[in-house]
Amino acid sequence: MPTVDITREHSLGKEEARQRAQQLADKLVQKLDVKCSWQGDQLTFKRSGADGCITVSDADVRVQVNLGMMLTPMAGMVKSEVQKALEKYLA
């Protein structure tokens, strides 16, 4: 069960939403040293203590993050940061 699970609707079209999800992933790579890869319409990411995915559809983007034991106390902050990022990249 994901620690953070947020779905945000958009009206960008799947390709534009996918491009913006890639921009978000690029930021994650830069700031948090995560490893990312696309599998169809799902971008998976992983780093020590956390992993998850960003799933892009025609109507929404869903972000799921699994936090390890050491990062679980930070779930509220992670959720807030994901929400801000979705606002920024999907606006």
MODELLER restraints for C-alpha pairs under 7 A, 6 or more apart:
rsr = mdl.restraints
at = mdl.atoms
rsr.add(forms.Gaussian(group=physical.xy_distance, feature=features.Distance(at['CA:2:A'], at['CA:64:A']), mean=5.89, stdev=0.5))
rsr.add(forms.Gaussian(group=physical.xy_distance, feature=features.Distance(at['CA:2:A'], at['CA:65:A']), mean=5.51, stdev=0.5))
rsr.add(forms.Gaussian(group=physical.xy_distance, feature=features.Distance(at['CA:2:A'], at['CA:66:A']), mean=4.71, stdev=0.5))
rsr.add(forms.Gaussian(group=physical.xy_distance, feature=features.Distance(at['CA:3:A'], at['CA:65:A']), mean=5.85, stdev=0.5))
rsr.add(forms.Gaussian(group=physical.xy_distance, feature=features.Distance(at['CA:3:A'], at['CA:66:A']), mean=5.04, stdev=0.5))
rsr.add(forms.Gaussian(group=physical.xy_distance, feature=features.Distance(at['CA:3:A'], at['CA:67:A']), mean=6.02, stdev=0.5))
rsr.add(forms.Gaussian(group=physical.xy_distance, feature=features.Distance(at['CA:3:A'], at['CA:75:A']), mean=6.67, stdev=0.5))
rsr.add(forms.Gaussian(group=physical.xy_distance, feature=features.Distance(at['CA:4:A'], at['CA:64:A']), mean=5.59, stdev=0.5))
rsr.add(forms.Gaussian(group=physical.xy_distance, feature=features.Distance(at['CA:4:A'], at['CA:65:A']), mean=5.04, stdev=0.5))
rsr.add(forms.Gaussian(group=physical.xy_distance, feature=features.Distance(at['CA:4:A'], at['CA:66:A']), mean=6.74, stdev=0.5))
rsr.add(forms.Gaussian(group=physical.xy_distance, feature=features.Distance(at['CA:4:A'], at['CA:75:A']), mean=6.86, stdev=0.5))
rsr.add(forms.Gaussian(group=physical.xy_distance, feature=features.Distance(at['CA:4:A'], at['CA:79:A']), mean=5.90, stdev=0.5))
rsr.add(forms.Gaussian(group=physical.xy_distance, feature=features.Distance(at['CA:5:A'], at['CA:63:A']), mean=5.75, stdev=0.5))
rsr.add(forms.Gaussian(group=physical.xy_distance, feature=features.Distance(at['CA:5:A'], at['CA:64:A']), mean=4.47, stdev=0.5))
rsr.add(forms.Gaussian(group=physical.xy_distance, feature=features.Distance(at['CA:5:A'], at['CA:65:A']), mean=6.54, stdev=0.5))
rsr.add(forms.Gaussian(group=physical.xy_distance, feature=features.Distance(at['CA:6:A'], at['CA:62:A']), mean=5.65, stdev=0.5))
rsr.add(forms.Gaussian(group=physical.xy_distance, feature=features.Distance(at['CA:6:A'], at['CA:63:A']), mean=5.29, stdev=0.5))
rsr.add(forms.Gaussian(group=physical.xy_distance, feature=features.Distance(at['CA:6:A'], at['CA:64:A']), mean=6.57, stdev=0.5))
rsr.add(forms.Gaussian(group=physical.xy_distance, feature=features.Distance(at['CA:7:A'], at['CA:60:A']), mean=6.63, stdev=0.5))
rsr.add(forms.Gaussian(group=physical.xy_distance, feature=features.Distance(at['CA:7:A'], at['CA:61:A']), mean=5.64, stdev=0.5))
rsr.add(forms.Gaussian(group=physical.xy_distance, feature=features.Distance(at['CA:7:A'], at['CA:62:A']), mean=4.16, stdev=0.5))
rsr.add(forms.Gaussian(group=physical.xy_distance, feature=features.Distance(at['CA:7:A'], at['CA:63:A']), mean=6.32, stdev=0.5))
rsr.add(forms.Gaussian(group=physical.xy_distance, feature=features.Distance(at['CA:8:A'], at['CA:60:A']), mean=5.41, stdev=0.5))
rsr.add(forms.Gaussian(group=physical.xy_distance, feature=features.Distance(at['CA:8:A'], at['CA:61:A']), mean=5.33, stdev=0.5))
rsr.add(forms.Gaussian(group=physical.xy_distance, feature=features.Distance(at['CA:8:A'], at['CA:62:A']), mean=6.33, stdev=0.5))
rsr.add(forms.Gaussian(group=physical.xy_distance, feature=features.Distance(at['CA:9:A'], at['CA:59:A']), mean=5.69, stdev=0.5))
rsr.add(forms.Gaussian(group=physical.xy_distance, feature=features.Distance(at['CA:9:A'], at['CA:60:A']), mean=4.02, stdev=0.5))
rsr.add(forms.Gaussian(group=physical.xy_distance, feature=features.Distance(at['CA:9:A'], at['CA:61:A']), mean=6.37, stdev=0.5))
rsr.add(forms.Gaussian(group=physical.xy_distance, feature=features.Distance(at['CA:10:A'], at['CA:59:A']), mean=5.53, stdev=0.5))
rsr.add(forms.Gaussian(group=physical.xy_distance, feature=features.Distance(at['CA:10:A'], at['CA:60:A']), mean=5.26, stdev=0.5))
rsr.add(forms.Gaussian(group=physical.xy_distance, feature=features.Distance(at['CA:10:A'], at['CA:90:A']), mean=6.65, stdev=0.5))
rsr.add(forms.Gaussian(group=physical.xy_distance, feature=features.Distance(at['CA:11:A'], at['CA:59:A']), mean=6.31, stdev=0.5))
rsr.add(forms.Gaussian(group=physical.xy_distance, feature=features.Distance(at['CA:13:A'], at['CA:58:A']), mean=5.45, stdev=0.5))
rsr.add(forms.Gaussian(group=physical.xy_distance, feature=features.Distance(at['CA:14:A'], at['CA:56:A']), mean=6.68, stdev=0.5))
rsr.add(forms.Gaussian(group=physical.xy_distance, feature=features.Distance(at['CA:14:A'], at['CA:57:A']), mean=5.67, stdev=0.5))
rsr.add(forms.Gaussian(group=physical.xy_distance, feature=features.Distance(at['CA:14:A'], at['CA:58:A']), mean=4.52, stdev=0.5))
rsr.add(forms.Gaussian(group=physical.xy_distance, feature=features.Distance(at['CA:17:A'], at['CA:56:A']), mean=6.73, stdev=0.5))
rsr.add(forms.Gaussian(group=physical.xy_distance, feature=features.Distance(at['CA:18:A'], at['CA:56:A']), mean=6.13, stdev=0.5))
rsr.add(forms.Gaussian(group=physical.xy_distance, feature=features.Distance(at['CA:20:A'], at['CA:89:A']), mean=5.78, stdev=0.5))
rsr.add(forms.Gaussian(group=physical.xy_distance, feature=features.Distance(at['CA:20:A'], at['CA:90:A']), mean=6.93, stdev=0.5))
rsr.add(forms.Gaussian(group=physical.xy_distance, feature=features.Distance(at['CA:24:A'], at['CA:89:A']), mean=6.99, stdev=0.5))
rsr.add(forms.Gaussian(group=physical.xy_distance, feature=features.Distance(at['CA:28:A'], at['CA:34:A']), mean=6.24, stdev=0.5))
rsr.add(forms.Gaussian(group=physical.xy_distance, feature=features.Distance(at['CA:29:A'], at['CA:35:A']), mean=6.60, stdev=0.5))
rsr.add(forms.Gaussian(group=physical.xy_distance, feature=features.Distance(at['CA:33:A'], at['CA:47:A']), mean=6.90, stdev=0.5))
rsr.add(forms.Gaussian(group=physical.xy_distance, feature=features.Distance(at['CA:34:A'], at['CA:45:A']), mean=6.16, stdev=0.5))
rsr.add(forms.Gaussian(group=physical.xy_distance, feature=features.Distance(at['CA:34:A'], at['CA:46:A']), mean=5.37, stdev=0.5))
rsr.add(forms.Gaussian(group=physical.xy_distance, feature=features.Distance(at['CA:34:A'], at['CA:47:A']), mean=4.81, stdev=0.5))
rsr.add(forms.Gaussian(group=physical.xy_distance, feature=features.Distance(at['CA:35:A'], at['CA:45:A']), mean=5.41, stdev=0.5))
rsr.add(forms.Gaussian(group=physical.xy_distance, feature=features.Distance(at['CA:35:A'], at['CA:46:A']), mean=5.32, stdev=0.5))
rsr.add(forms.Gaussian(group=physical.xy_distance, feature=features.Distance(at['CA:35:A'], at['CA:47:A']), mean=6.45, stdev=0.5))
rsr.add(forms.Gaussian(group=physical.xy_distance, feature=features.Distance(at['CA:36:A'], at['CA:43:A']), mean=6.64, stdev=0.5))
rsr.add(forms.Gaussian(group=physical.xy_distance, feature=features.Distance(at['CA:36:A'], at['CA:44:A']), mean=5.56, stdev=0.5))
rsr.add(forms.Gaussian(group=physical.xy_distance, feature=features.Distance(at['CA:36:A'], at['CA:45:A']), mean=4.36, stdev=0.5))
rsr.add(forms.Gaussian(group=physical.xy_distance, feature=features.Distance(at['CA:36:A'], at['CA:46:A']), mean=6.71, stdev=0.5))
rsr.add(forms.Gaussian(group=physical.xy_distance, feature=features.Distance(at['CA:37:A'], at['CA:43:A']), mean=5.55, stdev=0.5))
rsr.add(forms.Gaussian(group=physical.xy_distance, feature=features.Distance(at['CA:37:A'], at['CA:44:A']), mean=5.50, stdev=0.5))
rsr.add(forms.Gaussian(group=physical.xy_distance, feature=features.Distance(at['CA:37:A'], at['CA:45:A']), mean=6.70, stdev=0.5))
rsr.add(forms.Gaussian(group=physical.xy_distance, feature=features.Distance(at['CA:38:A'], at['CA:44:A']), mean=6.32, stdev=0.5))
rsr.add(forms.Gaussian(group=physical.xy_distance, feature=features.Distance(at['CA:41:A'], at['CA:55:A']), mean=5.94, stdev=0.5))
rsr.add(forms.Gaussian(group=physical.xy_distance, feature=features.Distance(at['CA:41:A'], at['CA:56:A']), mean=5.51, stdev=0.5))
rsr.add(forms.Gaussian(group=physical.xy_distance, feature=features.Distance(at['CA:42:A'], at['CA:53:A']), mean=6.48, stdev=0.5))
rsr.add(forms.Gaussian(group=physical.xy_distance, feature=features.Distance(at['CA:42:A'], at['CA:54:A']), mean=5.63, stdev=0.5))
rsr.add(forms.Gaussian(group=physical.xy_distance, feature=features.Distance(at['CA:42:A'], at['CA:55:A']), mean=4.38, stdev=0.5))
rsr.add(forms.Gaussian(group=physical.xy_distance, feature=features.Distance(at['CA:42:A'], at['CA:56:A']), mean=6.33, stdev=0.5))
rsr.add(forms.Gaussian(group=physical.xy_distance, feature=features.Distance(at['CA:43:A'], at['CA:53:A']), mean=5.38, stdev=0.5))
rsr.add(forms.Gaussian(group=physical.xy_distance, feature=features.Distance(at['CA:43:A'], at['CA:54:A']), mean=5.05, stdev=0.5))
rsr.add(forms.Gaussian(group=physical.xy_distance, feature=features.Distance(at['CA:43:A'], at['CA:55:A']), mean=6.37, stdev=0.5))
rsr.add(forms.Gaussian(group=physical.xy_distance, feature=features.Distance(at['CA:44:A'], at['CA:52:A']), mean=5.81, stdev=0.5))
rsr.add(forms.Gaussian(group=physical.xy_distance, feature=features.Distance(at['CA:44:A'], at['CA:53:A']), mean=4.20, stdev=0.5))
rsr.add(forms.Gaussian(group=physical.xy_distance, feature=features.Distance(at['CA:44:A'], at['CA:54:A']), mean=6.45, stdev=0.5))
rsr.add(forms.Gaussian(group=physical.xy_distance, feature=features.Distance(at['CA:45:A'], at['CA:51:A']), mean=5.51, stdev=0.5))
rsr.add(forms.Gaussian(group=physical.xy_distance, feature=features.Distance(at['CA:45:A'], at['CA:52:A']), mean=5.47, stdev=0.5))
rsr.add(forms.Gaussian(group=physical.xy_distance, feature=features.Distance(at['CA:45:A'], at['CA:53:A']), mean=5.89, stdev=0.5))
rsr.add(forms.Gaussian(group=physical.xy_distance, feature=features.Distance(at['CA:46:A'], at['CA:52:A']), mean=6.55, stdev=0.5))
rsr.add(forms.Gaussian(group=physical.xy_distance, feature=features.Distance(at['CA:49:A'], at['CA:67:A']), mean=6.06, stdev=0.5))
rsr.add(forms.Gaussian(group=physical.xy_distance, feature=features.Distance(at['CA:49:A'], at['CA:68:A']), mean=4.73, stdev=0.5))
rsr.add(forms.Gaussian(group=physical.xy_distance, feature=features.Distance(at['CA:49:A'], at['CA:71:A']), mean=6.68, stdev=0.5))
rsr.add(forms.Gaussian(group=physical.xy_distance, feature=features.Distance(at['CA:50:A'], at['CA:66:A']), mean=5.56, stdev=0.5))
rsr.add(forms.Gaussian(group=physical.xy_distance, feature=features.Distance(at['CA:50:A'], at['CA:67:A']), mean=4.56, stdev=0.5))
rsr.add(forms.Gaussian(group=physical.xy_distance, feature=features.Distance(at['CA:50:A'], at['CA:68:A']), mean=5.73, stdev=0.5))
rsr.add(forms.Gaussian(group=physical.xy_distance, feature=features.Distance(at['CA:51:A'], at['CA:65:A']), mean=5.83, stdev=0.5))
rsr.add(forms.Gaussian(group=physical.xy_distance, feature=features.Distance(at['CA:51:A'], at['CA:66:A']), mean=5.31, stdev=0.5))
rsr.add(forms.Gaussian(group=physical.xy_distance, feature=features.Distance(at['CA:51:A'], at['CA:67:A']), mean=6.79, stdev=0.5))
rsr.add(forms.Gaussian(group=physical.xy_distance, feature=features.Distance(at['CA:52:A'], at['CA:64:A']), mean=5.30, stdev=0.5))
rsr.add(forms.Gaussian(group=physical.xy_distance, feature=features.Distance(at['CA:52:A'], at['CA:65:A']), mean=4.31, stdev=0.5))
rsr.add(forms.Gaussian(group=physical.xy_distance, feature=features.Distance(at['CA:52:A'], at['CA:66:A']), mean=5.65, stdev=0.5))
rsr.add(forms.Gaussian(group=physical.xy_distance, feature=features.Distance(at['CA:53:A'], at['CA:63:A']), mean=5.91, stdev=0.5))
rsr.add(forms.Gaussian(group=physical.xy_distance, feature=features.Distance(at['CA:53:A'], at['CA:64:A']), mean=5.41, stdev=0.5))
rsr.add(forms.Gaussian(group=physical.xy_distance, feature=features.Distance(at['CA:53:A'], at['CA:65:A']), mean=6.68, stdev=0.5))
rsr.add(forms.Gaussian(group=physical.xy_distance, feature=features.Distance(at['CA:54:A'], at['CA:61:A']), mean=6.83, stdev=0.5))
rsr.add(forms.Gaussian(group=physical.xy_distance, feature=features.Distance(at['CA:54:A'], at['CA:62:A']), mean=5.58, stdev=0.5))
rsr.add(forms.Gaussian(group=physical.xy_distance, feature=features.Distance(at['CA:54:A'], at['CA:63:A']), mean=4.53, stdev=0.5))
rsr.add(forms.Gaussian(group=physical.xy_distance, feature=features.Distance(at['CA:54:A'], at['CA:64:A']), mean=6.50, stdev=0.5))
rsr.add(forms.Gaussian(group=physical.xy_distance, feature=features.Distance(at['CA:55:A'], at['CA:61:A']), mean=5.64, stdev=0.5))
rsr.add(forms.Gaussian(group=physical.xy_distance, feature=features.Distance(at['CA:55:A'], at['CA:62:A']), mean=5.11, stdev=0.5))
rsr.add(forms.Gaussian(group=physical.xy_distance, feature=features.Distance(at['CA:55:A'], at['CA:63:A']), mean=6.54, stdev=0.5))
rsr.add(forms.Gaussian(group=physical.xy_distance, feature=features.Distance(at['CA:56:A'], at['CA:62:A']), mean=6.64, stdev=0.5))
